[in-house]
């Protein structure tokens, strides 16, 4: 099992952080490895929405579709792979520290299968590093707006 949890403090109100972060159209801007996001269901984002992503991770092209399974505005978003190389669940949570500061957590959980199962400890380390970079990117983008 891979279970990677990262968090960051962003000096912006919770509505700005959460509204930007949960929008799949913004993913290629702040996720280093995600190159594109394509809606498979009509906008806006809601439970049941599906979005296909193209990413590069550890030198490999990954094509996967996430289905959004839980959405509590400005608090929590959960999405799970509906199609892709291995089952993964991604959760964003948002906590207002005060009116101008937000803590965001990003958690990836999954169970690699087949050949990738052998590399799960290495994958977890690389995912943690990538997630930390992604959250730093998000912080930089939002704090400079």
N, CA, C and O atoms as a MOPAC input file, in Angstrom:
PM7 MOZYME 1SCF
protein

 N      0.84700 1    -1.18700 1     0.00000 1
 C      0.00000 1     0.00000 1     0.00000 1
 C      0.88600 1     1.24300 1     0.00000 1
 O      1.84900 1     1.32100 1     0.76200 1
 N      0.56600 1     2.20100 1    -0.84300 1
 C      1.23400 1     3.48700 1    -0.86800 1
 C      0.29500 1     4.47900 1    -0.19300 1
 O     -0.88400 1     4.55800 1    -0.53600 1
 N      0.81800 1     5.23300 1     0.76300 1
 C      0.02700 1     6.23800 1     1.45900 1
 C      0.93700 1     7.43400 1     1.71800 1
 O      1.77000 1     7.40200 1     2.62400 1
 N      0.77800 1     8.47800 1     0.92900 1
 C      1.64800 1     9.65000 1     0.99700 1
 C      0.80900 1    10.85400 1     1.39800 1
 O     -0.18200 1    11.18000 1     0.74600 1
 N      1.21900 1    11.51000 1     2.47900 1
 C      0.51300 1    12.68500 1     2.98200 1
 C      1.48300 1    13.86100 1     3.00700 1
 O      2.56600 1    13.76900 1     3.58400 1
 N      1.08600 1    14.97200 1     2.37600 1
 C      1.88900 1    16.19000 1     2.39500 1
 C      0.96200 1    17.35100 1     2.74200 1
 O     -0.25100 1    17.27100 1     2.54800 1
 N      1.54100 1    18.42200 1     3.25400 1
 C      0.73900 1    19.58500 1     3.59500 1
 C      1.56700 1    20.84500 1     3.44600 1
 O      2.79700 1    20.81000 1     3.43800 1
 N      0.85800 1    21.96300 1     3.32900 1
 C      1.53200 1    23.25500 1     3.19100 1
 C      0.61600 1    24.34900 1     3.75000 1
 O     -0.60700 1    24.20900 1     3.77600 1
 N      1.23400 1    25.42100 1     4.18700 1
 C      0.51400 1    26.60200 1     4.64300 1
 C      0.61500 1    27.64500 1     3.52600 1
 O      1.70900 1    27.96300 1     3.06000 1
 N     -0.53200 1    28.17000 1     3.10500 1
 C     -0.58600 1    29.14800 1     2.02600 1
 C     -1.20800 1    30.43000 1     2.56500 1
 O     -2.27100 1    30.40000 1     3.18600 1
 N     -0.54900 1    31.54000 1     2.32700 1
 C     -1.01100 1    32.83700 1     2.82100 1
 C     -2.06900 1    33.43200 1     1.89400 1
 O     -1.87500 1    34.48400 1     1.28600 1
 N     -3.17400 1    32.73400 1     1.80800 1
 C     -4.34900 1    33.17500 1     1.06000 1
 C     -5.58000 1    32.60700 1     1.75900 1
 O     -5.48600 1    31.57400 1     2.42200 1
 N     -6.73300 1    33.26200 1     1.62200 1
 C     -7.96000 1    32.74900 1     2.24200 1
 C     -8.35900 1    31.38700 1     1.67100 1
 O     -8.00300 1    31.04100 1     0.54400 1
 N     -9.09000 1    30.63700 1     2.45700 1
 C     -9.46900 1    29.26900 1     2.10600 1
 C    -10.24400 1    29.19400 1     0.78700 1
 O    -10.06200 1    28.24700 1     0.02200 1
 N    -11.11000 1    30.18400 1     0.50900 1
 C    -11.88300 1    30.12200 1    -0.73100 1
 C    -10.98300 1    30.22900 1    -1.95900 1
 O    -11.20900 1    29.53700 1    -2.95100 1
 N     -9.98000 1    31.07500 1    -1.90300 1
 C     -9.05900 1    31.22700 1    -3.03700 1
 C     -8.24500 1    29.94700 1    -3.23400 1
 O     -8.10600 1    29.46900 1    -4.36000 1
 N     -7.70700 1    29.39300 1    -2.14800 1
 C     -6.88600 1    28.17900 1    -2.23500 1
 C     -7.71900 1    27.00300 1    -2.72400 1
 O     -7.33100 1    26.31800 1    -3.67100 1
 N     -8.85300 1    26.76500 1    -2.09000 1
 C     -9.63900 1    25.58400 1    -2.44900 1
 C    -10.23700 1    25.69500 1    -3.84900 1
 O    -10.20900 1    24.73000 1    -4.61200 1
 N    -10.77500 1    26.86300 1    -4.19100 1
 C    -11.38800 1    27.01100 1    -5.51500 1
 C    -10.37200 1    26.79900 1    -6.63300 1
 O    -10.69900 1    26.20800 1    -7.66200 1
 N     -9.16400 1    27.27000 1    -6.44300 1
 C     -8.12100 1    27.08800 1    -7.45300 1
 C     -7.64600 1    25.63400 1    -7.50000 1
 O     -7.53700 1    25.04100 1    -8.57400 1
 N     -7.36700 1    25.07000 1    -6.32400 1
 C     -6.77400 1    23.72500 1    -6.26500 1
 C     -7.70800 1    22.64000 1    -6.78000 1
 O     -7.24900 1    21.69200 1    -7.41800 1
 N     -8.99900 1    22.75500 1    -6.52100 1
 C     -9.90100 1    21.66900 1    -6.93800 1
 C    -10.28400 1    21.74600 1    -8.40900 1
 O    -10.84600 1    20.79100 1    -8.94400 1
 N     -9.99500 1    22.85400 1    -9.07200 1
 C    -10.36000 1    23.00900 1   -10.47400 1
 C     -9.39100 1    22.20800 1   -11.35600 1
 O     -8.21900 1    22.57200 1   -11.45900 1
 N     -9.85300 1    21.13500 1   -11.98600 1
 C     -8.95800 1    20.31200 1   -12.81500 1
 C     -8.26500 1    21.09200 1   -13.92800 1
 O     -7.16800 1    20.72000 1   -14.34600 1
 N     -8.88700 1    22.16800 1   -14.41700 1
 C     -8.25600 1    22.96800 1   -15.46100 1
 C     -6.95600 1    23.61100 1   -14.98900 1
 O     -6.09300 1    23.93000 1   -15.80700 1
 N     -6.80800 1    23.80300 1   -13.68000 1
 C     -5.59100 1    24.40700 1   -13.12800 1
 C     -4.48800 1    23.38600 1   -12.85200 1
 O     -3.33700 1    23.76900 1   -12.64500 1
 N     -4.81800 1    22.10200 1   -12.84500 1
 C     -3.83700 1    21.06500 1   -12.48200 1
 C     -2.53600 1    21.15100 1   -13.27700 1
 O     -1.47000 1    21.04500 1   -12.67100 1
 N     -2.56100 1    21.33900 1   -14.60300 1
 C     -1.28400 1    21.42100 1   -15.33000 1
 C     -0.41600 1    22.61200 1   -14.92700 1
 O      0.79000 1    22.60400 1   -15.17400 1
 N     -1.01000 1    23.63600 1   -14.31300 1
 C     -0.23700 1    24.80000 1   -13.88000 1
 C      0.56000 1    24.52000 1   -12.61100 1
 O      1.69600 1    24.97600 1   -12.48000 1
 N     -0.02400 1    23.77200 1   -11.67400 1
 C      0.66800 1    23.61500 1   -10.40000 1
 C      1.21500 1    22.22000 1   -10.14500 1
 O      2.10200 1    22.06000 1    -9.30600 1
 N      0.71700 1    21.21000 1   -10.84000 1
 C      1.29300 1    19.86400 1   -10.73700 1
 C      2.42400 1    19.76100 1   -11.75000 1
 O      2.19600 1    19.88700 1   -12.95300 1
 N      3.61900 1    19.53800 1   -11.27800 1
 C      4.78900 1    19.47400 1   -12.14700 1
 C      4.63900 1    18.39000 1   -13.20800 1
 O      5.01100 1    18.60400 1   -14.36200 1
 N      4.10200 1    17.23200 1   -12.83800 1
 C      4.06500 1    16.08500 1   -13.74800 1
 C      2.83200 1    16.02200 1   -14.64500 1
 O      2.82600 1    15.27400 1   -15.62300 1
 N      1.79500 1    16.78500 1   -14.33600 1
 C      0.57200 1    16.73100 1   -15.14500 1
 C      0.69800 1    17.68400 1   -16.32700 1
 O      0.97300 1    18.87300 1   -16.16400 1
 N      0.49200 1    17.13900 1   -17.50500 1
 C      0.63200 1    17.92600 1   -18.73200 1
 C     -0.70800 1    18.37400 1   -19.29300 1
 O     -0.77200 1    19.40300 1   -19.96700 1
 N     -1.78200 1    17.63000 1   -19.03400 1
 C     -3.09100 1    18.05000 1   -19.54100 1
 C     -4.21100 1    17.43500 1   -18.71500 1
 O     -4.04600 1    16.40500 1   -18.06100 1
 N     -5.36400 1    18.11000 1   -18.76900 1
 C     -6.59300 1    17.64600 1   -18.11500 1
 C     -7.72500 1    17.81700 1   -19.11900 1
 O     -7.90100 1    18.89400 1   -19.68900 1
 N     -8.49400 1    16.74700 1   -19.33200 1
 C     -9.59300 1    16.78800 1   -20.28800 1
 C    -10.86800 1    16.30100 1   -19.61100 1
 O    -10.93400 1    15.17400 1   -19.11800 1
 N    -11.87300 1    17.16200 1   -19.59400 1
 C    -13.15400 1    16.80900 1   -18.98900 1
 C    -13.82500 1    15.71500 1   -19.80900 1
 O    -13.93400 1    15.82600 1   -21.03000 1
 N    -14.27500 1    14.65100 1   -19.13300 1
 C    -15.02500 1    13.57100 1   -19.77700 1
 C    -16.51800 1    13.69400 1   -19.49800 1
 O    -17.33700 1    13.03200 1   -20.13700 1
 N    -16.85800 1    14.53600 1   -18.55100 1
 C    -18.25300 1    14.83000 1   -18.21600 1
 C    -18.41700 1    16.35000 1   -18.25700 1
 O    -17.42400 1    17.07700 1   -18.20100 1
 N    -19.64400 1    16.83500 1   -18.35500 1
 C    -19.84800 1    18.29500 1   -18.42300 1
 C    -19.41300 1    18.99700 1   -17.13400 1
 O    -19.51700 1    18.44500 1   -16.03900 1
 N    -18.92200 1    20.23300 1   -17.29600 1
 C    -18.62200 1    21.08500 1   -16.15000 1
 C    -19.94600 1    21.57900 1   -15.58600 1
 O    -20.94400 1    21.56300 1   -16.30700 1
 N    -20.00300 1    22.01600 1   -14.33800 1
 C    -18.93000 1    22.21500 1   -13.37400 1
 C    -18.58300 1    20.93000 1   -12.62500 1
 O    -19.24900 1    19.90500 1   -12.76800 1
 N    -17.53200 1    21.01500 1   -11.82900 1
 C    -17.08700 1    19.89000 1   -11.01900 1
 C    -18.14500 1    19.53900 1    -9.98100 1
 O    -18.66500 1    20.41100 1    -9.28600 1
 N    -18.45500 1    18.24200 1    -9.88800 1
 C    -19.40500 1    17.74000 1    -8.89500 1
 C    -19.10600 1    16.26100 1    -8.67000 1
 O    -18.32200 1    15.66500 1    -9.40800 1
 N    -19.72400 1    15.67500 1    -7.66400 1
 C    -19.57600 1    14.24100 1    -7.43300 1
 C    -20.04100 1    13.52200 1    -8.69400 1
 O    -21.12400 1    13.79200 1    -9.21400 1
 N    -19.20900 1    12.60600 1    -9.17800 1
 C    -19.50400 1    11.88000 1   -10.41100 1
 C    -18.77100 1    12.42200 1   -11.62500 1
 O    -18.69800 1    11.74500 1   -12.65000 1
 N    -18.22300 1    13.63600 1   -11.53000 1
 C    -17.44500 1    14.18600 1   -12.64600 1
 C    -16.23500 1    13.29800 1   -12.92300 1
 O    -15.66900 1    12.68700 1   -12.01600 1
 N    -15.85300 1    13.24100 1   -14.20800 1
 C    -14.66200 1    12.48000 1   -14.61700 1
 C    -13.76400 1    13.37700 1   -15.45400 1
 O    -14.22100 1    14.11000 1   -16.33100 1
 N    -12.46800 1    13.29700 1   -15.15500 1
 C    -11.46700 1    14.07500 1   -15.87600 1
 C    -10.29200 1    13.15700 1   -16.19500 1
 O     -9.79400 1    12.44000 1   -15.32600 1
 N     -9.85400 1    13.18900 1   -17.45700 1
 C     -8.69800 1    12.40600 1   -17.89000 1
 C     -7.45400 1    13.28700 1   -17.79800 1
 O     -7.46400 1    14.44800 1   -18.20700 1
 N     -6.38800 1    12.71400 1   -17.25500 1
 C     -5.12300 1    13.42900 1   -17.11000 1
 C     -4.02900 1    12.69800 1   -17.87200 1
 O     -4.03500 1    11.47100 1   -17.96700 1
 N     -3.09600 1    13.46000 1   -18.40800 1
 C     -1.86800 1    12.90300 1   -18.95600 1
 C     -0.74000 1    13.45300 1   -18.09500 1
 O     -0.61500 1    14.66300 1   -17.91100 1
 N      0.07600 1    12.54800 1   -17.57300 1
 C      1.18200 1    12.94500 1   -16.70200 1
 C      2.42100 1    12.14600 1   -17.06500 1
 O      2.35400 1    11.13100 1   -17.75700 1
 N      3.54900 1    12.63200 1   -16.58000 1
 C      4.80600 1    11.89700 1   -16.70500 1
 C      5.35100 1    11.71500 1   -15.30200 1
 O      5.50600 1    12.68600 1   -14.56100 1
 N      5.64700 1    10.45600 1   -14.93000 1
 C      6.15500 1    10.14000 1   -13.60000 1
 C      7.21100 1     9.06400 1   -13.74700 1
 O      6.96500 1     8.01800 1   -14.34700 1
 N      8.39400 1     9.32700 1   -13.19200 1
 C      9.53000 1     8.40700 1   -13.28000 1
 C      9.83900 1     8.05700 1   -14.74100 1
 O     10.15700 1     6.91300 1   -15.06900 1
 N      9.73900 1     9.06500 1   -15.60300 1
 C     10.07800 1     8.88300 1   -17.00700 1
 C      9.03300 1     8.17200 1   -17.84500 1
 O      9.26600 1     7.90400 1   -19.02400 1
 N      7.89100 1     7.86400 1   -17.26100 1
 C      6.83800 1     7.15100 1   -17.99500 1
 C      5.61900 1     8.03400 1   -18.17900 1
 O      5.25300 1     8.81500 1   -17.30100 1
 N      4.99800 1     7.89200 1   -19.34300 1
 C      3.75100 1     8.59400 1   -19.60700 1
 C      2.61900 1     7.82300 1   -18.94500 1
 O      2.48900 1     6.61100 1   -19.12200 1
 N      1.80600 1     8.53700 1   -18.18300 1
 C      0.66200 1     7.93800 1   -17.51300 1
 C     -0.60900 1     8.60400 1   -18.01800 1
 O     -0.71200 1     9.83000 1   -18.03600 1
 N     -1.55800 1     7.80300 1   -18.42100 1
 C     -2.86500 1     8.30200 1   -18.83700 1
 C     -3.88000 1     7.67300 1   -17.88900 1
 O     -3.97900 1     6.45000 1   -17.78700 1
 N     -4.62400 1     8.51700 1   -17.20400 1
 C     -5.58400 1     7.99400 1   -16.23200 1
 C     -6.77900 1     8.92900 1   -16.13100 1
 O     -6.68300 1    10.12000 1   -16.43000 1
 N     -7.89500 1     8.37500 1   -15.70800 1
 C     -9.11500 1     9.14600 1   -15.50200 1
 C     -9.50100 1     9.06700 1   -14.03600 1
 O     -9.59000 1     7.98700 1   -13.45300 1
 N     -9.72800 1    10.22800 1   -13.45900 1
 C    -10.20200 1    10.31100 1   -12.08500 1
 C    -11.70400 1    10.55500 1   -12.08800 1
 O    -12.22800 1    11.32400 1   -12.89400 1
 N    -12.38300 1     9.87500 1   -11.16200 1
 C    -13.77900 1    10.17500 1   -10.87800 1
 C    -13.83500 1    10.85600 1    -9.52100 1
 O    -13.23000 1    10.38700 1    -8.55800 1
 N    -14.56200 1    11.96500 1    -9.44800 1
 C    -14.66000 1    12.73100 1    -8.21900 1
 C    -15.77600 1    12.12100 1    -7.37000 1
 O    -16.93800 1    12.09300 1    -7.77800 1
 N    -15.40400 1    11.63400 1    -6.17900 1
 C    -16.33300 1    10.85300 1    -5.36700 1
 C    -16.85900 1    11.58700 1    -4.13500 1
 O    -17.86400 1    11.17800 1    -3.55300 1
 N    -16.18900 1    12.66400 1    -3.73500 1
 C    -16.65700 1    13.44700 1    -2.58500 1
 C    -16.23200 1    14.89300 1    -2.80200 1
 O    -15.09800 1    15.17000 1    -3.19300 1
 N    -17.15200 1    15.80200 1    -2.54400 1
 C    -16.85600 1    17.22100 1    -2.68500 1
 C    -17.62200 1    17.99200 1    -1.61500 1
 O    -18.84900 1    18.08800 1    -1.64600 1
 N    -16.87500 1    18.52600 1    -0.68800 1
 C    -17.43500 1    19.41600 1     0.32800 1
 C    -16.75200 1    20.75800 1     0.08500 1
 O    -15.58200 1    20.92900 1     0.42800 1
 N    -17.48100 1    21.72000 1    -0.50900 1
 C    -16.84800 1    22.98900 1    -0.88800 1
 C    -16.02700 1    23.60100 1     0.23700 1
 O    -16.46900 1    23.72700 1     1.37900 1
 N    -14.80700 1    23.97600 1    -0.14400 1
 C    -13.84800 1    24.65900 1     0.73300 1
 C    -13.41600 1    23.83200 1     1.94200 1
 O    -12.87400 1    24.36400 1     2.91100 1
 N    -13.66700 1    22.50300 1     1.86800 1
 C    -13.21300 1    21.62000 1     2.94000 1
 C    -12.48100 1    20.39600 1     2.41900 1
 O    -11.37300 1    20.09300 1     2.86200 1
 N    -13.10500 1    19.68500 1     1.46900 1
 C    -12.55400 1    18.38400 1     1.08700 1
 C    -12.95700 1    17.99900 1    -0.33300 1
 O    -14.06700 1    18.27200 1    -0.79000 1
 N    -11.99800 1    17.34800 1    -1.01800 1
 C    -12.23900 1    16.78200 1    -2.33900 1
 C    -11.58500 1    15.40400 1    -2.37400 1
 O    -10.43000 1    15.25000 1    -1.97800 1
 N    -12.32500 1    14.40500 1    -2.84700 1
 C    -11.77600 1    13.05200 1    -3.00400 1
 C    -12.02000 1    12.61400 1    -4.44000 1
 O    -13.12200 1    12.75700 1    -4.97000 1
 N    -10.97400 1    12.07800 1    -5.05900 1
 C    -11.09200 1    11.53600 1    -6.41300 1
 C    -10.36000 1    10.20400 1    -6.47500 1
 O     -9.35100 1     9.99700 1    -5.80100 1
 N    -10.89600 1     9.29600 1    -7.30600 1
 C    -10.32400 1     7.94900 1    -7.43400 1
 C    -10.13600 1     7.62100 1    -8.90600 1
 O    -10.88800 1     8.09000 1    -9.76000 1
 N     -9.13200 1     6.81800 1    -9.19000 1
 C     -8.93900 1     6.42700 1   -10.57800 1
 C    -10.09300 1     5.55400 1   -11.03000 1
 O    -10.43000 1     4.55200 1   -10.39800 1
 N    -10.69100 1     5.96000 1   -12.14300 1
 C    -11.72300 1     5.15600 1   -12.79300 1
 C    -11.06200 1     4.29900 1   -13.86600 1
 O    -11.52800 1     3.20300 1   -14.17700 1
 N     -9.96600 1     4.81800 1   -14.43100 1
 C     -9.15300 1     4.10400 1   -15.41500 1
 C     -7.71500 1     4.55600 1   -15.21700 1
 O     -7.45900 1     5.74000 1   -15.00100 1
 N     -6.77500 1     3.62000 1   -15.28800 1
 C     -5.38000 1     4.00600 1   -15.16500 1
 C     -4.49300 1     2.84500 1   -14.78800 1
 O     -4.96300 1     1.72100 1   -14.61200 1
 N     -3.17200 1     3.12800 1   -14.66100 1
 C     -2.20000 1     2.06200 1   -14.43600 1
 C     -2.32900 1     1.34700 1   -13.09200 1
 O     -2.07100 1     0.14500 1   -13.01800 1
 N     -2.71800 1     2.04600 1   -12.03400 1
 C     -3.02300 1     1.34900 1   -10.78200 1
 C     -4.00000 1     2.18200 1    -9.96300 1
 O     -4.03500 1     3.40700 1   -10.08000 1
 N     -4.79700 1     1.50500 1    -9.12700 1
 C     -5.82300 1     2.20300 1    -8.34600 1
 C     -5.20400 1     3.22600 1    -7.39500 1
 O     -4.28000 1     2.91400 1    -6.64400 1
 N     -5.72700 1     4.44500 1    -7.43900 1
 C     -5.20800 1     5.52500 1    -6.59900 1
 C     -6.37400 1     6.37600 1    -6.14600 1
 O     -7.33000 1     6.59700 1    -6.88900 1
 N     -6.27900 1     6.85200 1    -4.91300 1
 C     -7.24500 1     7.80700 1    -4.37900 1
 C     -6.47700 1     9.03900 1    -3.94000 1
 O     -5.47600 1     8.93300 1    -3.23200 1
 N     -6.94000 1    10.20400 1    -4.35700 1
 C     -6.30900 1    11.47100 1    -3.99500 1
 C     -7.33000 1    12.29200 1    -3.21400 1
 O     -8.48300 1    12.43500 1    -3.62200 1
 N     -6.87800 1    12.82600 1    -2.08300 1
 C     -7.73600 1    13.63200 1    -1.21800 1
 C     -7.06700 1    14.97000 1    -0.95100 1
 O     -5.89300 1    15.03100 1    -0.58500 1
 N     -7.82400 1    16.03300 1    -1.13600 1
 C     -7.39300 1    17.37200 1    -0.73900 1
 C     -8.25800 1    17.76100 1     0.45600 1
 O     -9.47100 1    17.55000 1     0.44500 1
 N     -7.62900 1    18.33200 1     1.49000 1
 C     -8.39900 1    18.93000 1     2.57800 1
 C     -7.87800 1    20.34300 1     2.79900 1
 O     -6.69500 1    20.62900 1     2.61300 1
 N     -8.79300 1    21.21400 1     3.20000 1
 C     -8.47400 1    22.62300 1     3.40000 1
 C     -8.93500 1    23.03700 1     4.79100 1
 O    -10.05600 1    22.73700 1     5.20100 1
 N     -8.05400 1    23.73100 1     5.51500 1
 C     -8.37400 1    24.21600 1     6.85600 1
 C     -7.97600 1    25.68100 1     6.94100 1
 O     -6.83200 1    26.03700 1     6.65700 1
 N     -8.91700 1    26.52800 1     7.33200 1
 C     -8.60300 1    27.94600 1     7.52600 1
 C     -7.86200 1    28.09100 1     8.85200 1
 O     -8.36200 1    27.69600 1     9.90500 1
 N     -6.67600 1    28.65900 1     8.78100 1
 C     -5.92400 1    28.94200 1    10.00700 1
 C     -6.40500 1    30.27500 1    10.58000 1
 O     -6.57000 1    30.43300 1    11.78900 1
 N     -6.62100 1    31.21400 1     9.68500 1
 C     -7.26700 1    32.48900 1    10.01000 1
 C     -7.89800 1    32.99100 1     8.71400 1
 O     -7.98200 1    32.23700 1     7.74500 1
 N     -8.33900 1    34.23700 1     8.67700 1
 C     -9.02900 1    34.74400 1     7.48200 1
 C     -8.14100 1    34.85000 1     6.25000 1
 O     -8.64800 1    34.93500 1     5.13100 1
 N     -6.83100 1    34.84500 1     6.43500 1
 C     -5.89900 1    35.05100 1     5.31900 1
 C     -4.92000 1    33.89500 1     5.11600 1
 O     -4.01900 1    33.99700 1     4.28400 1
 N     -5.08000 1    32.80000 1     5.85700 1
 C     -4.11300 1    31.70400 1     5.79200 1
 C     -4.83500 1    30.36500 1     5.78200 1
 O     -5.78600 1    30.14700 1     6.53300 1
 N     -4.36100 1    29.46400 1     4.90900 1
 C     -4.99800 1    28.15800 1     4.72700 1
 C     -3.95700 1    27.05000 1     4.78800 1
 O     -2.86300 1    27.16700 1     4.23700 1
 N     -4.32700 1    25.97300 1     5.47100 1
 C     -3.51000 1    24.75200 1     5.41900 1
 C     -4.17900 1    23.80200 1     4.43200 1
 O     -5.37000 1    23.50700 1     4.53600 1
 N     -3.38700 1    23.33300 1     3.47400 1
 C     -3.88900 1    22.35000 1     2.51200 1
 C     -3.11400 1    21.06100 1     2.69800 1
 O     -1.88800 1    21.07000 1     2.80900 1
 N     -3.84100 1    19.94900 1     2.73100 1
 C     -3.18900 1    18.64000 1     2.74900 1
 C     -3.52900 1    17.92400 1     1.44900 1
 O     -4.61500 1    18.07900 1     0.89200 1
 N     -2.57500 1    17.14400 1     0.99100 1
 C     -2.69900 1    16.35000 1    -0.22500 1
 C     -2.29600 1    14.92700 1     0.14300 1
 O     -1.16900 1    14.68200 1     0.57500 1
 N     -3.22300 1    13.99800 1    -0.03000 1
 C     -2.94500 1    12.60000 1     0.31300 1
 C     -3.20900 1    11.72000 1    -0.90900 1
 O     -4.25400 1    11.82000 1    -1.55200 1
 N     -2.25000 1    10.86900 1    -1.20700 1
 C     -2.39500 1     9.86100 1    -2.26000 1
 C     -2.29900 1     8.48800 1    -1.61800 1
 O     -1.33700 1     8.17500 1    -0.91700 1
 N     -3.32000 1     7.67500 1    -1.87300 1
 C     -3.32900 1     6.30300 1    -1.36000 1
 C     -3.64100 1     5.37100 1    -2.52000 1
 O     -4.51200 1     5.64400 1    -3.34500 1
 N     -2.91500 1     4.27600 1    -2.55900 1
 C     -3.18300 1     3.31700 1    -3.62000 1
 C     -2.49300 1     2.00300 1    -3.36400 1
 O     -1.63300 1     1.88500 1    -2.49200 1
 N     -2.88700 1     1.02400 1    -4.13900 1
 C     -2.31800 1    -0.30600 1    -3.99600 1
 C     -1.77600 1    -0.74000 1    -5.35800 1
 O     -2.51800 1    -1.24600 1    -6.19900 1
 N     -0.46300 1    -0.53200 1    -5.56500 1
 C      0.12000 1    -0.95300 1    -6.83200 1
 C     -0.06000 1    -2.45300 1    -7.03800 1
 O     -0.03400 1    -3.23600 1    -6.08800 1
 N     -0.24000 1    -2.83000 1    -8.28600 1
 C     -0.41000 1    -4.23500 1    -8.61500 1
 C      0.66900 1    -4.65400 1    -9.61100 1
 O      1.32600 1    -3.81000 1   -10.22000 1
 N      0.84000 1    -5.94600 1    -9.76700 1
 C      1.77000 1    -6.48500 1   -10.75100 1
 C      3.18900 1    -6.01700 1   -10.51000 1
 O      3.66400 1    -5.97900 1    -9.37500 1
 N      3.85800 1    -5.66300 1   -11.59500 1
 C      5.26600 1    -5.28500 1   -11.55000 1
 C      5.50000 1    -4.06000 1   -10.67300 1
 O      6.50600 1    -3.99200 1    -9.96600 1
 N      4.58600 1    -3.09200 1   -10.71000 1
 C      4.77900 1    -1.85600 1    -9.94600 1
 C      4.72900 1    -2.09000 1    -8.44000 1
 O      5.20300 1    -1.25500 1    -7.67000 1
 N      4.15100 1    -3.23300 1    -8.00600 1
 C      4.09200 1    -3.53700 1    -6.57700 1
 C      5.49600 1    -3.66100 1    -5.98300 1
 O      5.71600 1    -3.31000 1    -4.82400 1
 N      6.43800 1    -4.15700 1    -6.77600 1
 C      7.82300 1    -4.32100 1    -6.31500 1
 C      8.47600 1    -2.98500 1    -5.97600 1
 O      9.36800 1    -2.91500 1    -5.13000 1
 N      8.02400 1    -1.93400 1    -6.64000 1
 C      8.64500 1    -0.63200 1    -6.47500 1
 C      7.85400 1     0.31400 1    -5.57600 1
 O      8.14400 1     1.51000 1    -5.54000 1
 N      6.86400 1    -0.19900 1    -4.85300 1
 C      5.99600 1     0.69600 1    -4.08000 1
 C      6.74700 1     1.53000 1    -3.03800 1
 O      6.40200 1     2.70000 1    -2.87600 1
 N      7.76600 1     1.00100 1    -2.31000 1
 C      8.47700 1     1.88900 1    -1.37000 1
 C      9.18500 1     3.04000 1    -2.09800 1
 O      9.16800 1     4.17800 1    -1.62800 1
 N      9.79700 1     2.74500 1    -3.22800 1
 C     10.46700 1     3.76900 1    -4.02600 1
 C      9.43400 1     4.75400 1    -4.58600 1
 O      9.65900 1     5.96400 1    -4.57900 1
 N      8.31100 1     4.23400 1    -5.06700 1
 C      7.25100 1     5.08600 1    -5.60700 1
 C      6.73400 1     6.04500 1    -4.54000 1
 O      6.48400 1     7.21500 1    -4.82700 1
 N      6.57400 1     5.55700 1    -3.31500 1
 C      6.07700 1     6.40500 1    -2.22700 1
 C      7.03200 1     7.57100 1    -1.97700 1
 O      6.59500 1     8.70700 1    -1.79200 1
 N      8.33300 1     7.28800 1    -1.97200 1
 C      9.31700 1     8.35400 1    -1.77200 1
 C      9.27400 1     9.37500 1    -2.90100 1
 O      9.32500 1    10.58000 1    -2.65500 1
 N      9.18100 1     8.90000 1    -4.12700 1
 C      9.14400 1     9.80400 1    -5.27600 1
 C      7.83000 1    10.59600 1    -5.31300 1
 O      7.81500 1    11.76300 1    -5.70500 1
 N      6.73300 1     9.95600 1    -4.90600 1
 C      5.45100 1    10.66200 1    -4.85200 1
 C      5.50000 1    11.76400 1    -3.79600 1
 O      5.00100 1    12.86500 1    -4.02400 1
 N      6.09600 1    11.47300 1    -2.64900 1
 C      6.18900 1    12.47100 1    -1.57800 1
 C      6.98900 1    13.68200 1    -2.06800 1
 O      6.60400 1    14.82800 1    -1.83500 1
 N      8.10000 1    13.41400 1    -2.74600 1
 C      8.92700 1    14.49200 1    -3.27500 1
 C      8.13900 1    15.30000 1    -4.30800 1
 O      8.14700 1    16.53100 1    -4.26600 1
 N      7.46500 1    14.62600 1    -5.22800 1
 C      6.67600 1    15.30900 1    -6.25100 1
 C      5.54200 1    16.11600 1    -5.61700 1
 O      5.30500 1    17.25900 1    -6.00700 1
 N      4.84100 1    15.53100 1    -4.64300 1
 C      3.73400 1    16.23700 1    -3.98800 1
 C      4.21500 1    17.48800 1    -3.26300 1
 O      3.56000 1    18.52900 1    -3.30700 1
 N      5.37100 1    17.38200 1    -2.59000 1
 C      5.92700 1    18.56100 1    -1.92100 1
 C      6.23000 1    19.66200 1    -2.93700 1
 O      5.94500 1    20.83500 1    -2.69700 1
 N      6.81300 1    19.27000 1    -4.08000 1
 C      7.10000 1    20.25400 1    -5.13100 1
 C      5.81000 1    20.86300 1    -5.68200 1
 O      5.74600 1    22.06500 1    -5.94300 1
 N      4.79100 1    20.03200 1    -5.85500 1
 C      3.51300 1    20.52300 1    -6.36900 1
 C      2.88900 1    21.53400 1    -5.40900 1
 O      2.41000 1    22.58500 1    -5.83500 1
 N      2.89600 1    21.21600 1    -4.12400 1
 C      2.31100 1    22.14200 1    -3.14900 1
 C      3.10600 1    23.44400 1    -3.06200 1
 O      2.52500 1    24.51400 1    -2.88400 1
 N      4.43000 1    23.36000 1    -3.18700 1
 C      5.24500 1    24.58600 1    -3.21100 1
 C      4.90000 1    25.42300 1    -4.44400 1
 O      4.84000 1    26.65000 1    -4.37100 1
 N      4.67500 1    24.76000 1    -5.56400 1
 C      4.25900 1    25.43700 1    -6.79100 1
 C      2.92700 1    26.14300 1    -6.57600 1
 O      2.76800 1    27.31100 1    -6.93100 1
 N      1.96800 1    25.42100 1    -5.99000 1
 C      0.64800 1    25.98600 1    -5.72200 1
 C      0.77200 1    27.22400 1    -4.83200 1
 O      0.16100 1    28.25700 1    -5.10400 1
 N      1.55400 1    27.11200 1    -3.78600 1
 C      1.77300 1    28.23300 1    -2.86400 1
 C      2.35200 1    29.43200 1    -3.60800 1
 O      1.87900 1    30.55500 1    -3.43600 1
 N      3.36800 1    29.20300 1    -4.43000 1
 C      4.00500 1    30.27600 1    -5.18100 1
 C      3.00100 1    30.94800 1    -6.12400 1
 O      2.92900 1    32.17600 1    -6.18200 1
 N      2.24300 1    30.16000 1    -6.84700 1
 C      1.25000 1    30.70200 1    -7.78600 1
 C      0.21800 1    31.54900 1    -7.05800 1
 O     -0.05200 1    32.68100 1    -7.45900 1
 N     -0.35500 1    31.01200 1    -5.99900 1
 C     -1.43800 1    31.71000 1    -5.30800 1
 C     -0.95100 1    32.93000 1    -4.54100 1
 O     -1.62800 1    33.95800 1    -4.52000 1
 N      0.20600 1    32.83200 1    -3.91500 1
 C      0.69900 1    33.97200 1    -3.12500 1
 C      1.20600 1    35.11100 1    -4.00700 1
 O      1.37000 1    36.23500 1    -3.53400 1
 N      1.45400 1    34.82700 1    -5.28200 1
 C      1.90800 1    35.86900 1    -6.20900 1
 C      0.76300 1    36.44300 1    -7.03900 1
 O      0.99700 1    37.25700 1    -7.93300 1
 N     -0.46900 1    36.02900 1    -6.75400 1
 C     -1.63500 1    36.56300 1    -7.47500 1
 C     -2.15000 1    37.79100 1    -6.77500 1
 O     -3.12800 1    38.39200 1    -7.22100 1

